[in-house]
Amino acid sequence: MTTKEESRREVLRAWRDWATTNVKRTPPNGMDGLMFFSDLQRHRPHLLTFRDRGDKWQTVHGWLLRDRLVSD
């Protein structure tokens, strides 16, 4: 299990790679973030092994929002 901060860095790095080929609109929005999260669940679940009391989608979405990678 990775720490939440390590996971955050890896997830944001994965977003940048994923978004270059999967995001068609500028700026990316919450739906793009949800599609990304779904892709993580299917293909890279190891990036979601951090401990979290809440919903991991909400956590990842919050990371994307805070770094201004998606709009809400």
Steps between C-alpha positions, in 0.01 A plus 500: 500500500628843411458819694230739395757759392691247287174394342402861434825564312465180297134561420571855382786373285269232357236767429743703293588195291138387468365846416734549204320226306155486662383856565338676207379824664679793659492533788436143608195466725377272777371243250852467362619449857240228555603321179862519618408359841312215335806429287716491814264252663517268198862532391703646789324410826835503682483881483186490714636293790549800730308517828204729493194527722282634225420423141819465295331657198435813708862503613640465148251755365611740775864454399417576137299807599765635738769470234261664248521202269119484467219746546190406695 
